[in-house]
Amino acid sequence: MSQRARARVVVIWDRCKGCGFCIEFCPRGILKFSEEFNERGAHPHMS
């Protein structure tokens, strides 16, 4: 019986440019944009 590997994705909040790729391609669909802005003026993701 095979086991699935588990991984944790970590996004550095202040480096996020708000492109939305992580949200669009999240296989579980649990990410969404934050209502807050980071240092770049982008809306980073939140889970």
SEPATI-960887 format. One record per residue (C-alpha): residue in one letter; x, y, z. Coordinates in steps of 0.02 Angstrom, whole numbers, plus 50000, padded with zeros to 5 digits. Layout:
N
+-----+-------+-------+-------+
| res |     u |     v |     w |
+-----+-------+-------+-------+
|   A |     X |     Y |     Z |
...
+-----+-------+-------+-------+
// end
This chain:
47
+-----+-------+-------+-------+
| res |     u |     v |     w |
+-----+-------+-------+-------+
|   M | 50000 | 50000 | 50000 |
|   S | 50074 | 50168 | 49951 |
|   Q | 50067 | 50323 | 50059 |
|   R | 50052 | 50500 | 49994 |
|   A | 50190 | 50619 | 50039 |
|   R | 50132 | 50771 | 50136 |
|   A | 50208 | 50940 | 50106 |
|   R | 50186 | 51112 | 50178 |
|   V | 50194 | 51263 | 50064 |
|   V | 50260 | 51420 | 50146 |
|   V | 50241 | 51589 | 50063 |
|   I | 50343 | 51732 | 50132 |
|   W | 50207 | 51862 | 50156 |
|   D | 50313 | 52016 | 50122 |
|   R | 50385 | 51942 | 49961 |
|   C | 50215 | 51901 | 49887 |
|   K | 50175 | 52007 | 49733 |
|   G | 49990 | 51963 | 49730 |
|   C | 49992 | 51869 | 49563 |
|   G | 49867 | 51740 | 49625 |
|   F | 49955 | 51587 | 49552 |
|   C | 49958 | 51500 | 49721 |
|   I | 49770 | 51526 | 49738 |
|   E | 49730 | 51473 | 49560 |
|   F | 49835 | 51315 | 49564 |
|   C | 49804 | 51260 | 49744 |
|   P | 49748 | 51078 | 49726 |
|   R | 49637 | 51089 | 49880 |
|   G | 49566 | 51261 | 49845 |
|   I | 49595 | 51325 | 50022 |
|   L | 49691 | 51485 | 49985 |
|   K | 49613 | 51656 | 49958 |
|   F | 49672 | 51836 | 49949 |
|   S | 49697 | 51929 | 50112 |
|   E | 49608 | 52093 | 50140 |
|   E | 49769 | 52167 | 50209 |
|   F | 49915 | 52237 | 50109 |
|   N | 50096 | 52184 | 50125 |
|   E | 50250 | 52297 | 50107 |
|   R | 50236 | 52288 | 49917 |
|   G | 50056 | 52348 | 49919 |
|   A | 49989 | 52178 | 49864 |
|   H | 49852 | 52071 | 49939 |
|   P | 49946 | 51911 | 49987 |
|   H | 49856 | 51747 | 50009 |
|   M | 49788 | 51681 | 50171 |
|   S | 49729 | 51506 | 50208 |
+-----+-------+-------+-------+
// end
